[in-house]
Amino acid sequence: MAIKYLGEHLFPGGLGDFFVWLGFGTAILATVFYWLTFYRRDARNRFVRFARISYIIHAISLMMVAGALYYLIFKHYFEYSYVWQYSSKELPLKYIISCFWAGQEGSFLVWALAQAIIGLVLMKISRNWETAVMMIFSLSQAFVTSMLLGVKIFGTAIGSSPFTLLRNTVDNLEGTIFAQPDYIQMITNGKGLNPLLENIWMTIHPPILFIGYALTLVPFAYAIASLLKKDYQTWISRAFPWTLLALLTLGAGILLGGAWAYVSLTFGGFWAWDPVENSSLVPWMTLVAGLHFMIISRRQNFAKFATYATLTLTYVLVLYASFLTRSGVLAETSAHSFGDSGMTTQLFVYMATFLIMMVVMIAMHFRRFNISGSDVLLSREFWMFIGAIVIVLAAFQIIFTTSIPVFNSLFHTDTAPPSDAVGFYNHWQAPYALLIAGFIAFTQFLLFGSNQPAQFIRKGAIPFFCAIALTIPLVVLDILRDMNYIFLVFFILFALFGSLFNLIFKTSKPRNLPAIITHLGFVTFILGAVLTFSNSKVISNNTSEFDLGDNQKNNENLVLMRQDTLCMNEYYVAYTNNRVVGNTTHYQVDFLTKDNDTYKKAFTLYPSVNVHPQMGAVYNPDTRHFIDRDFYTYIATVSKDPDYIVIKAIMNPYINILWLGAIIMLTGFSWAFIRRSRGRLRLRA
């Protein structure tokens, strides 16, 4: 006999499921009608009207799905699995908002909704490209919306619904609270967010990242549409502003993720070469390469194939990133991945469909690209092309190593990923970074077409010697020790001074100011990363009389008794107090200076530990920022005795150079996007 449950709020969840299915169905209809519009010229006007109506209903449906999910979250209807899993009554508003994308279903919904809204813009402004572009766009929307269906067909999961009731996640109700009709009275609160996600950066990092993912679909759709239309040139100008916007948004999302990692995780840095971090970086890198190939293709045909390959590969890599994150294949190697949701097959089909589409379409049209062109060694387009190839090779090295767990799963091998990921990737990526910086430097002094060697050497001489003049003191002052880093920093400085000289003295024509600013920001960012990675220093050597058991712990951790003062680097530190707020204990660690036997407080850090009832202890660092360095401290060991703590402290010099470079780079992308989307183009992509 079926149980008649009391007090469940079924209507909003049922409404949400209805709109998921409506959105899925109308995405398929839009794809079909756009296909008919493209291939049936006799009834084009009739079909395009149906296609537009279908897509508009699809977009509205996803908005309704988002509204229904937010309604459940804000009303604390914990009978729904998603709401119970990621929210609680204690969460402040800003974290209640971020509950929306805390899980797989919510993140897919953000992605689908972002793509749907972008599609509405494209439908309005793409004009004679609408049919072909929106056909690809609608097909992608059908796939991504299917991730929210939550049904099983022949035992295969098709999506996961955010409106699944908690009782429907249990195979057998006997012996559980769900055997009681009034079980809802027993669920008074939800599990809440993972404490690591209770951070301001996590309220903006995921949606911006997913908007960036969504924007990569636009150049992909234009590239495939151009093959369908057999128009291999004009699509580049139309897709160019969207490519810039995708680079800007995806880059901002990645950098915000780095900011979150820096203030929330305990590896003491902004980037750990985590597999999920890598999978978001690689599409950005291939898109950067694609942007440069687009610039060359407007002047030379030899970059056409590379343009198609990189722009279409970028979206496939976005899908691959989703596969890596959500298939569970990285569950043992990444702190950011989800567990296996049972949708591995569906994710693979989604990715394979667009990969096969890309390969088949490019292969069919390859002979028509007319890849011949002028072969001028000393030209800006030649070195730009080589630099873009290097970026693609660097991206391949990252994604190949990141995919080791996938290879193990496919071929039943047992290859271990790098144990020291930071050291491994830094070692392999340093030569690529050196080459890229060198190519940025060279192209600052080159014109499109042929150049005179004497003129090129004369333009580059001053930046070259300025780079040498600054590299030597860095070596003498022991800021640079590794020979690879010395050469890398030299080329970075060469590119930096070259960009500055081009900005001031117009060493290249035509001079593209947004591009110069972007390159200036990029090389500044890489310089900050190199100096930070090579000079980061653990300063919490154990100077207490307590032994932590082994040399590594004694070299990296410091035992502090309450009210005791010990030396740390150029400071003295004292553990003075702790304060408990909910599940979190905040520890006050004062950094002091000593003058004539008198201690003066320089600054205070408050590292904390959140002992979550379901998730265990989560360590939250605290950081003090200075112009020339950061002091980064976290609790290394939780002790039951409140009178002592074990801390680890790291000094990160030059990290502000990195963040300055990031701001300059994003400013350059923003300027380029605004410039390209005005006047003649007007985003008529």
TORBA-858980 format. One line per 4 residues: number of its first residue (from 1); their letters; for each residue x, y, z of C-alpha. Coordinates in nm, 3 decimals. Layout:
N
NUM> A> X,Y,Z | ...
END
This chain:
685
1> MAIK> 0.000,0.000,0.000 | 0.137,0.337,-0.102 | 0.224,0.576,0.177 | 0.029,0.903,0.177
5> YLGE> 0.288,1.157,0.280 | 0.189,1.465,0.476 | 0.321,1.818,0.441 | 0.526,1.773,0.123
9> HLFP> 0.542,2.073,-0.110 | 0.510,1.887,-0.440 | 0.373,2.161,-0.665 | 0.690,2.377,-0.712
13> GGLG> 0.904,2.069,-0.773 | 0.654,1.925,-1.018 | 0.638,2.260,-1.194 | 1.016,2.268,-1.216
17> DFFV> 1.026,1.918,-1.368 | 0.756,2.018,-1.618 | 0.963,2.313,-1.739 | 1.276,2.096,-1.762
21> WLGF> 1.095,1.864,-2.001 | 0.939,2.158,-2.186 | 1.284,2.316,-2.224 | 1.430,1.988,-2.349
25> GTAI> 1.152,1.931,-2.598 | 1.154,2.284,-2.735 | 1.535,2.273,-2.776 | 1.490,1.965,-2.997
29> LATV> 1.207,2.137,-3.188 | 1.421,2.448,-3.240 | 1.702,2.231,-3.377 | 1.468,2.053,-3.617
33> FYWL> 1.297,2.372,-3.737 | 1.628,2.551,-3.789 | 1.751,2.248,-3.984 | 1.438,2.259,-4.200
37> TFYR> 1.484,2.633,-4.246 | 1.839,2.580,-4.366 | 1.765,2.295,-4.607 | 1.405,2.368,-4.715
41> RDAR> 1.418,2.697,-4.899 | 1.059,2.662,-5.021 | 0.916,2.693,-4.669 | 1.195,2.894,-4.502
45> NRFV> 0.981,3.175,-4.357 | 0.733,2.936,-4.200 | 0.995,2.712,-4.041 | 1.211,2.994,-3.908
49> RFAR> 0.910,3.137,-3.726 | 0.846,2.802,-3.555 | 1.219,2.771,-3.475 | 1.227,3.110,-3.306
53> ISYI> 0.911,3.043,-3.107 | 1.049,2.707,-2.995 | 1.378,2.857,-2.883 | 1.212,3.143,-2.697
57> IHAI> 0.989,2.892,-2.512 | 1.303,2.689,-2.436 | 1.482,2.990,-2.284 | 1.175,3.091,-2.080
61> SLMM> 1.139,2.732,-1.958 | 1.494,2.731,-1.821 | 1.428,3.063,-1.648 | 1.123,2.903,-1.485
65> VAGA> 1.332,2.602,-1.381 | 1.583,2.836,-1.216 | 1.300,3.025,-1.045 | 1.148,2.701,-0.912
69> LYYL> 1.481,2.580,-0.772 | 1.550,2.912,-0.602 | 1.200,2.906,-0.455 | 1.266,2.565,-0.300
73> IFKH> 1.604,2.678,-0.164 | 1.476,3.003,-0.012 | 1.171,2.831,0.139 | 1.394,2.560,0.293
77> YFEY> 1.191,2.270,0.153 | 1.430,2.002,0.272 | 1.214,1.719,0.138 | 1.396,1.787,-0.190
81> SYVW> 1.733,1.615,-0.211 | 1.917,1.908,-0.371 | 1.791,2.156,-0.113 | 1.875,1.927,0.178
85> QYSS> 2.217,1.842,0.036 | 2.344,2.198,-0.015 | 2.149,2.443,0.201 | 2.062,2.502,0.564
89> KELP> 1.874,2.758,0.768 | 2.193,2.900,0.919 | 2.346,3.008,0.589 | 2.350,3.383,0.522
93> LKYI> 2.181,3.515,0.208 | 2.497,3.530,-0.006 | 2.563,3.160,0.054 | 2.198,3.066,0.011
97> ISCF> 2.232,3.218,-0.337 | 2.542,3.011,-0.411 | 2.360,2.691,-0.307 | 2.207,2.709,-0.653
101> WAGQ> 2.530,2.599,-0.825 | 2.685,2.400,-0.540 | 2.585,2.066,-0.692 | 2.596,1.905,-1.034
105> EGSF> 2.234,1.971,-1.121 | 2.258,2.338,-1.032 | 2.584,2.389,-1.221 | 2.435,2.230,-1.534
109> LVWA> 2.133,2.458,-1.495 | 2.355,2.768,-1.473 | 2.539,2.653,-1.785 | 2.217,2.581,-1.975
113> LAQA> 2.058,2.909,-1.870 | 2.366,3.111,-1.970 | 2.374,2.945,-2.312 | 2.001,2.998,-2.355
117> IIGL> 2.029,3.374,-2.292 | 2.330,3.403,-2.523 | 2.126,3.221,-2.786 | 1.848,3.480,-2.754
121> VLMK> 2.103,3.753,-2.826 | 2.240,3.561,-3.124 | 1.892,3.501,-3.259 | 1.832,3.875,-3.252
125> ISRN> 2.156,4.001,-3.407 | 2.301,3.725,-3.625 | 2.081,3.809,-3.926 | 2.165,3.592,-4.227
129> WETA> 2.374,3.363,-4.005 | 2.087,3.292,-3.768 | 1.966,2.967,-3.921 | 2.298,2.781,-3.931
133> VMMI> 2.432,2.921,-3.604 | 2.114,2.865,-3.404 | 2.081,2.510,-3.539 | 2.413,2.424,-3.371
137> FSLS> 2.323,2.629,-3.065 | 1.985,2.460,-3.020 | 2.141,2.115,-3.056 | 2.386,2.195,-2.776
141> QAFV> 2.098,2.324,-2.564 | 1.911,1.997,-2.613 | 2.215,1.806,-2.483 | 2.285,2.028,-2.184
145> TSML> 1.916,2.046,-2.085 | 1.899,1.666,-2.099 | 2.143,1.669,-1.805 | 1.851,1.785,-1.589
149> LGVK> 1.591,1.522,-1.690 | 1.653,1.265,-1.419 | 1.515,0.953,-1.588 | 1.648,0.608,-1.668
153> IFGT> 1.613,0.448,-2.011 | 1.710,0.081,-2.032 | 1.905,0.121,-1.708 | 2.105,0.421,-1.831
157> AIGS> 2.068,0.746,-1.638 | 1.964,1.041,-1.851 | 2.038,1.347,-1.644 | 1.979,1.417,-1.278
161> SPFT> 1.685,1.631,-1.171 | 1.731,1.907,-0.913 | 1.369,1.839,-0.810 | 1.417,1.480,-0.691
165> LLRN> 1.255,1.417,-0.354 | 1.484,1.300,-0.078 | 1.272,0.989,-0.021 | 1.317,0.891,-0.385
169> TVDN> 1.693,0.865,-0.338 | 1.647,0.566,-0.105 | 1.611,0.221,-0.262 | 1.429,0.065,0.032
173> LEGT> 1.210,0.280,0.258 | 1.181,0.023,0.536 | 1.374,0.117,0.846 | 1.411,0.479,0.735
177> IFAQ> 1.222,0.792,0.832 | 1.058,0.782,0.490 | 0.843,0.491,0.606 | 0.656,0.748,0.816
181> PDYI> 0.386,0.959,0.648 | 0.495,1.267,0.844 | 0.870,1.220,0.789 | 0.900,1.582,0.685
185> QMIT> 0.861,1.684,1.050 | 1.185,1.502,1.126 | 1.391,1.692,0.867 | 1.436,2.024,1.039
189> NGKG> 1.749,2.135,0.857 | 1.976,2.056,0.564 | 2.340,1.951,0.551 | 2.448,2.292,0.423
193> LNPL> 2.735,2.394,0.202 | 3.078,2.247,0.226 | 3.256,2.498,0.452 | 3.520,2.548,0.183
197> LENI> 3.248,2.695,-0.039 | 3.140,2.948,0.223 | 3.354,3.217,0.068 | 3.267,3.537,-0.118
201> WMTI> 3.467,3.428,-0.423 | 3.255,3.115,-0.455 | 2.943,3.328,-0.492 | 3.078,3.471,-0.819
205> HPPI> 3.347,3.231,-0.948 | 3.121,2.942,-1.065 | 2.858,3.147,-1.254 | 3.124,3.354,-1.432
209> LFIG> 3.314,3.038,-1.523 | 2.998,2.877,-1.664 | 2.913,3.192,-1.860 | 3.263,3.166,-2.005
213> YALT> 3.198,2.801,-2.094 | 2.870,2.902,-2.257 | 3.036,3.177,-2.463 | 3.285,2.931,-2.615
217> LVPF> 2.989,2.777,-2.796 | 2.948,3.092,-3.008 | 3.274,3.071,-3.208 | 3.221,2.694,-3.233
221> AYAI> 2.872,2.749,-3.376 | 2.997,3.011,-3.622 | 3.281,2.787,-3.737 | 3.048,2.493,-3.806
225> ASLL> 2.790,2.727,-3.960 | 3.052,2.869,-4.197 | 3.129,2.516,-4.317 | 2.761,2.451,-4.373
229> KKDY> 2.730,2.779,-4.564 | 3.063,2.728,-4.745 | 3.163,3.078,-4.636 | 3.517,3.042,-4.508
233> QTWI> 3.605,3.407,-4.450 | 3.331,3.644,-4.332 | 3.246,3.434,-4.025 | 3.579,3.527,-3.867
237> SRAF> 3.488,3.893,-3.827 | 3.148,3.796,-3.692 | 3.285,3.549,-3.436 | 3.582,3.765,-3.331
241> PWTL> 3.406,3.981,-3.065 | 3.245,3.672,-2.913 | 3.584,3.503,-2.892 | 3.721,3.804,-2.705
245> LALL> 3.421,3.803,-2.470 | 3.465,3.431,-2.405 | 3.835,3.482,-2.328 | 3.754,3.769,-2.094
249> TLGA> 3.480,3.584,-1.906 | 3.646,3.244,-1.889 | 3.975,3.407,-1.786 | 3.799,3.604,-1.512
253> GILL> 3.633,3.285,-1.388 | 3.965,3.101,-1.371 | 4.135,3.389,-1.189 | 3.848,3.416,-0.939
257> GGAW> 3.889,3.045,-0.877 | 4.257,3.110,-0.807 | 4.162,3.385,-0.563 | 3.923,3.146,-0.387
261> AYVS> 4.190,2.877,-0.365 | 4.437,3.127,-0.221 | 4.213,3.234,0.066 | 4.032,2.904,0.131
265> LTFG> 4.267,2.611,0.067 | 4.579,2.521,0.256 | 4.840,2.465,-0.015 | 4.951,2.826,0.028
269> GFWA> 4.912,2.938,-0.332 | 4.671,3.043,-0.603 | 4.724,2.745,-0.836 | 4.799,2.382,-0.757
273> WDPV> 4.771,2.229,-1.105 | 4.473,2.034,-0.980 | 4.311,1.826,-1.260 | 3.988,2.028,-1.246
277> ENSS> 4.184,2.355,-1.253 | 4.375,2.224,-1.555 | 4.059,2.122,-1.738 | 3.926,2.479,-1.718
281> LVPW> 4.261,2.635,-1.817 | 4.317,2.426,-2.131 | 4.008,2.554,-2.325 | 4.116,2.909,-2.243
285> MTLV> 4.462,2.837,-2.385 | 4.329,2.685,-2.709 | 4.088,2.979,-2.743 | 4.383,3.221,-2.709
289> AGLH> 4.557,3.030,-2.986 | 4.237,3.039,-3.192 | 4.211,3.415,-3.151 | 4.560,3.460,-3.295
293> FMII> 4.486,3.224,-3.582 | 4.174,3.431,-3.656 | 4.386,3.747,-3.678 | 4.625,3.576,-3.920
297> SRRQ> 4.339,3.426,-4.125 | 4.204,3.770,-4.205 | 4.531,3.833,-4.391 | 4.670,3.487,-4.479
301> NFAK> 4.487,3.167,-4.573 | 4.751,2.933,-4.431 | 4.603,2.969,-4.080 | 4.247,2.874,-4.183
305> FATY> 4.270,2.511,-4.082 | 4.431,2.602,-3.748 | 4.154,2.856,-3.687 | 3.880,2.599,-3.739
309> ATLT> 4.064,2.333,-3.542 | 4.135,2.541,-3.232 | 3.801,2.723,-3.208 | 3.597,2.406,-3.249
313> LTYV> 3.836,2.207,-3.027 | 3.786,2.465,-2.752 | 3.419,2.381,-2.706 | 3.494,2.008,-2.720
317> LVLY> 3.752,2.064,-2.445 | 3.489,2.250,-2.241 | 3.269,1.941,-2.271 | 3.569,1.725,-2.183
321> ASFL> 3.628,1.940,-1.874 | 3.269,1.874,-1.774 | 3.322,1.503,-1.835 | 3.636,1.497,-1.619
325> TRSG> 3.471,1.689,-1.337 | 3.138,1.506,-1.328 | 3.210,1.150,-1.438 | 3.385,1.065,-1.113
329> VLAE> 3.705,0.967,-1.294 | 3.899,1.232,-1.099 | 3.741,1.156,-0.762 | 4.071,1.026,-0.621
333> TSAH> 4.302,1.285,-0.778 | 4.115,1.616,-0.744 | 3.971,1.807,-0.452 | 3.727,1.985,-0.685
337> SFGD> 3.559,1.701,-0.873 | 3.215,1.554,-0.815 | 3.158,1.186,-0.754 | 3.020,0.955,-1.021
341> SGMT> 2.666,1.076,-1.091 | 2.583,0.784,-1.320 | 2.581,1.015,-1.624 | 2.921,0.912,-1.760
345> TQLF> 2.772,0.761,-2.076 | 2.556,1.065,-2.140 | 2.847,1.304,-2.092 | 3.058,1.094,-2.326
349> VYMA> 2.787,1.094,-2.595 | 2.750,1.471,-2.564 | 3.124,1.524,-2.608 | 3.164,1.262,-2.880
353> TFLI> 2.878,1.408,-3.085 | 3.041,1.749,-3.111 | 3.390,1.602,-3.156 | 3.275,1.387,-3.447
357> MMVV> 3.082,1.682,-3.593 | 3.397,1.893,-3.577 | 3.625,1.632,-3.734 | 3.384,1.533,-4.012
361> MIAM> 3.296,1.889,-4.109 | 3.657,2.009,-4.119 | 3.768,1.699,-4.312 | 3.493,1.750,-4.570
365> HFRR> 3.590,2.111,-4.636 | 3.967,2.098,-4.583 | 4.058,2.119,-4.953 | 3.853,2.437,-4.992
369> FNIS> 4.042,2.632,-4.726 | 4.312,2.738,-4.976 | 4.594,2.706,-4.726 | 4.860,2.855,-4.951
373> GSDV> 5.001,3.191,-4.849 | 5.310,3.403,-4.837 | 5.596,3.246,-4.648 | 5.780,3.540,-4.494
377> LLSR> 6.005,3.435,-4.206 | 6.048,3.785,-4.064 | 5.681,3.881,-4.038 | 5.442,3.935,-3.754
381> EFWM> 5.193,3.674,-3.879 | 5.461,3.403,-3.904 | 5.581,3.444,-3.546 | 5.225,3.491,-3.425
385> FIGA> 5.138,3.159,-3.590 | 5.437,2.981,-3.431 | 5.350,3.131,-3.091 | 4.992,3.008,-3.119
389> IVIV> 5.117,2.659,-3.208 | 5.334,2.664,-2.893 | 5.027,2.754,-2.685 | 4.841,2.456,-2.832
393> LAAF> 5.136,2.226,-2.754 | 5.147,2.357,-2.396 | 4.774,2.293,-2.362 | 4.820,1.940,-2.500
397> QIIF> 5.090,1.862,-2.241 | 4.859,1.975,-1.960 | 4.550,1.788,-2.079 | 4.746,1.471,-2.164
401> TTSI> 4.889,1.445,-1.812 | 4.558,1.545,-1.656 | 4.388,1.262,-1.848 | 4.603,0.986,-1.695
405> PVFN> 4.308,0.863,-1.481 | 4.097,0.847,-1.799 | 4.364,0.641,-1.977 | 4.386,0.411,-1.674
409> SLFH> 4.010,0.362,-1.684 | 3.999,0.297,-2.060 | 4.304,0.073,-2.094 | 4.303,-0.083,-1.744
413> TDTA> 4.649,0.050,-1.670 | 4.781,0.174,-1.339 | 4.989,0.478,-1.430 | 5.024,0.715,-1.136
417> PPSD> 4.972,1.089,-1.189 | 5.264,1.314,-1.086 | 5.310,1.303,-0.708 | 5.444,1.659,-0.704
421> AVGF> 5.198,1.820,-0.946 | 5.326,2.176,-0.895 | 5.690,2.082,-0.956 | 5.603,1.859,-1.252
425> YNHW> 5.387,2.109,-1.440 | 5.612,2.404,-1.358 | 5.907,2.211,-1.502 | 5.725,2.117,-1.823
429> QAPY> 5.545,2.445,-1.877 | 5.851,2.669,-1.821 | 5.995,2.613,-2.175 | 5.656,2.684,-2.333
433> ALLI> 5.621,3.002,-2.129 | 5.973,3.105,-2.234 | 5.892,3.058,-2.602 | 5.558,3.237,-2.576
437> AGFI> 5.720,3.533,-2.400 | 5.989,3.540,-2.670 | 5.733,3.543,-2.950 | 5.538,3.821,-2.777
441> AFTQ> 5.862,4.020,-2.762 | 5.951,3.958,-3.130 | 5.610,4.051,-3.265 | 5.618,4.389,-3.089
445> FLLF> 5.880,4.504,-3.344 | 5.738,4.343,-3.657 | 5.496,4.458,-3.922 | 5.251,4.237,-4.107
449> GSNQ> 5.419,4.119,-4.424 | 5.791,4.150,-4.487 | 6.032,4.337,-4.256 | 6.387,4.462,-4.282
453> PAQF> 6.621,4.274,-4.043 | 6.823,4.586,-3.958 | 6.511,4.779,-3.865 | 6.382,4.487,-3.654
457> IRKG> 6.712,4.461,-3.464 | 6.724,4.836,-3.406 | 6.373,4.839,-3.259 | 6.439,4.547,-3.028
461> AIPF> 6.785,4.643,-2.906 | 6.681,4.871,-2.620 | 6.418,4.632,-2.471 | 6.666,4.346,-2.510
465> FCAI> 6.940,4.519,-2.311 | 6.688,4.651,-2.054 | 6.583,4.289,-1.993 | 6.947,4.187,-1.943
469> ALTI> 7.007,4.482,-1.711 | 6.716,4.383,-1.486 | 6.777,4.007,-1.496 | 7.135,4.038,-1.366
473> PLVV> 7.037,4.205,-1.033 | 6.766,3.941,-0.980 | 7.035,3.672,-1.008 | 7.286,3.862,-0.792
477> LDIL> 7.025,3.921,-0.519 | 6.946,3.547,-0.522 | 6.585,3.612,-0.623 | 6.642,3.383,-0.923
481> RDMN> 6.843,3.065,-0.864 | 6.730,2.803,-1.115 | 6.887,2.844,-1.460 | 6.557,2.764,-1.634
485> YIFL> 6.383,3.040,-1.439 | 6.666,3.283,-1.518 | 6.618,3.238,-1.893 | 6.239,3.243,-1.854
489> VFFI> 6.242,3.569,-1.659 | 6.480,3.724,-1.912 | 6.239,3.653,-2.199 | 5.945,3.769,-1.988
493> LFAL> 6.125,4.097,-1.918 | 6.215,4.123,-2.287 | 5.845,4.090,-2.374 | 5.750,4.331,-2.095
497> FGSL> 5.990,4.602,-2.209 | 5.901,4.535,-2.572 | 5.531,4.588,-2.496 | 5.608,4.906,-2.302
501> FNLI> 5.823,5.043,-2.584 | 5.552,4.962,-2.837 | 5.298,5.134,-2.614 | 5.509,5.449,-2.588
505> FKTS> 5.706,5.468,-2.914 | 5.485,5.284,-3.168 | 5.739,5.022,-3.270 | 5.484,4.830,-3.480
509> KPRN> 5.221,4.928,-3.735 | 4.929,4.902,-3.720 | 4.952,4.944,-3.344 | 4.674,4.763,-3.157
513> LPAI> 4.659,4.923,-2.812 | 4.421,4.666,-2.653 | 4.648,4.385,-2.775 | 4.956,4.559,-2.634
517> ITHL> 4.782,4.606,-2.297 | 4.669,4.241,-2.295 | 5.020,4.113,-2.373 | 5.166,4.348,-2.113
521> GFVT> 4.927,4.208,-1.853 | 4.994,3.848,-1.954 | 5.374,3.871,-1.926 | 5.341,4.063,-1.597
525> FILG> 5.115,3.784,-1.468 | 5.365,3.515,-1.573 | 5.649,3.716,-1.415 | 5.457,3.734,-1.087
529> AVLT> 5.383,3.361,-1.103 | 5.748,3.269,-1.164 | 5.880,3.496,-0.889 | 5.615,3.375,-0.644
533> FSNS> 5.663,3.004,-0.717 | 6.044,3.031,-0.699 | 6.055,3.243,-0.382 | 5.762,3.117,-0.174
537> KVIS> 5.901,3.021,0.164 | 5.771,2.828,0.464 | 5.868,3.041,0.765 | 5.708,2.840,1.047
541> NNTS> 6.014,2.639,1.148 | 5.946,2.475,1.484 | 6.150,2.681,1.731 | 5.955,2.552,2.031
545> EFDL> 6.079,2.279,2.263 | 5.804,2.040,2.145 | 5.895,1.772,1.891 | 5.634,1.708,1.620
549> GDNQ> 5.769,1.363,1.539 | 5.966,1.404,1.214 | 6.197,1.652,1.041 | 5.945,1.764,0.779
553> KNNE> 5.684,1.862,1.037 | 5.946,2.036,1.250 | 6.072,2.227,0.946 | 5.725,2.341,0.838
557> NLVL> 5.511,2.368,1.152 | 5.537,2.567,1.473 | 5.387,2.476,1.811 | 5.249,2.779,1.993
561> MRQD> 5.140,2.773,2.355 | 4.883,3.029,2.456 | 5.050,3.360,2.551 | 5.391,3.224,2.450
565> TLCM> 5.602,3.424,2.203 | 5.839,3.264,1.953 | 6.054,3.390,1.669 | 5.932,3.348,1.312
569> NEYY> 6.136,3.493,1.029 | 6.174,3.869,1.105 | 5.869,3.863,1.334 | 5.774,3.715,1.667
573> VAYT> 5.442,3.533,1.691 | 5.207,3.476,1.982 | 4.889,3.271,2.015 | 4.676,3.496,2.234
577> NNRV> 4.315,3.383,2.213 | 4.047,3.180,2.037 | 3.681,3.243,1.967 | 3.413,2.987,1.884
581> VGNT> 3.133,3.084,1.645 | 2.902,2.794,1.561 | 3.117,2.508,1.430 | 3.415,2.735,1.368
585> THYQ> 3.698,2.816,1.605 | 3.897,3.130,1.518 | 4.252,3.147,1.656 | 4.419,3.483,1.714
589> VDFL> 4.786,3.480,1.612 | 4.968,3.811,1.666 | 5.275,3.897,1.459 | 5.504,4.122,1.665
593> TKDN> 5.818,4.327,1.620 | 6.072,4.370,1.896 | 6.232,4.703,1.986 | 6.452,4.731,2.297
597> DTYK> 6.294,4.425,2.460 | 5.948,4.566,2.391 | 5.704,4.383,2.164 | 5.485,4.585,1.930
601> KAFT> 5.197,4.432,1.738 | 5.255,4.450,1.361 | 4.942,4.267,1.250 | 4.711,3.982,1.350
605> LYPS> 4.591,3.677,1.160 | 4.285,3.468,1.243 | 4.320,3.119,1.093 | 4.022,2.901,1.177
609> VNVH> 3.899,2.544,1.182 | 3.542,2.452,1.097 | 3.452,2.117,1.252 | 3.149,2.035,1.039
613> PQMG> 2.916,1.765,1.183 | 2.898,1.577,0.851 | 3.214,1.683,0.670 | 3.479,1.681,0.942
617> AVYN> 3.744,1.945,1.003 | 3.796,2.211,0.738 | 4.100,2.437,0.776 | 4.057,2.801,0.674
621> PDTR> 4.374,3.008,0.631 | 4.412,3.379,0.688 | 4.635,3.612,0.492 | 4.789,3.953,0.547
625> HFID> 4.862,4.142,0.226 | 5.151,4.383,0.184 | 5.273,4.554,-0.131 | 5.581,4.333,-0.161
629> RDFY> 5.461,4.007,0.000 | 5.185,3.813,0.171 | 5.192,3.626,0.501 | 4.973,3.317,0.483
633> TYIA> 4.891,3.114,0.795 | 4.668,2.818,0.876 | 4.616,2.568,1.155 | 4.814,2.255,1.070
637> TVSK> 4.667,2.029,1.339 | 4.345,2.043,1.540 | 4.412,1.990,1.908 | 4.165,1.905,2.182
641> DPDY> 4.375,2.119,2.415 | 4.281,2.486,2.352 | 4.603,2.605,2.518 | 4.823,2.523,2.220
645> IVIK> 4.802,2.519,1.842 | 5.023,2.399,1.558 | 5.045,2.647,1.272 | 5.203,2.661,0.930
649> AIMN> 5.303,2.998,0.785 | 5.415,3.079,0.432 | 5.559,3.401,0.296 | 5.465,3.469,-0.066
653> PYIN> 5.668,3.755,-0.214 | 5.587,3.927,-0.542 | 5.235,3.785,-0.556 | 5.088,4.130,-0.610
657> ILWL> 5.277,4.141,-0.941 | 5.069,3.840,-1.042 | 4.736,4.001,-0.950 | 4.840,4.329,-1.116
661> GAII> 4.916,4.139,-1.435 | 4.577,3.966,-1.418 | 4.396,4.300,-1.389 | 4.591,4.452,-1.678
665> MLTG> 4.528,4.146,-1.896 | 4.152,4.146,-1.831 | 4.147,4.521,-1.895 | 4.310,4.459,-2.233
669> FSWA> 4.055,4.192,-2.324 | 3.771,4.423,-2.215 | 3.906,4.709,-2.424 | 3.951,4.483,-2.726
673> FIRR> 3.597,4.348,-2.692 | 3.442,4.695,-2.663 | 3.645,4.817,-2.957 | 3.559,4.518,-3.178
677> SRGR> 3.189,4.523,-3.092 | 3.139,4.888,-3.186 | 3.125,5.061,-3.522 | 3.135,4.830,-3.822
681> LRLR> 3.094,4.502,-3.633 | 2.847,4.603,-3.363 | 2.846,4.248,-3.238 | 2.651,4.149,-3.553
685> A> 2.809,3.812,-3.494
END
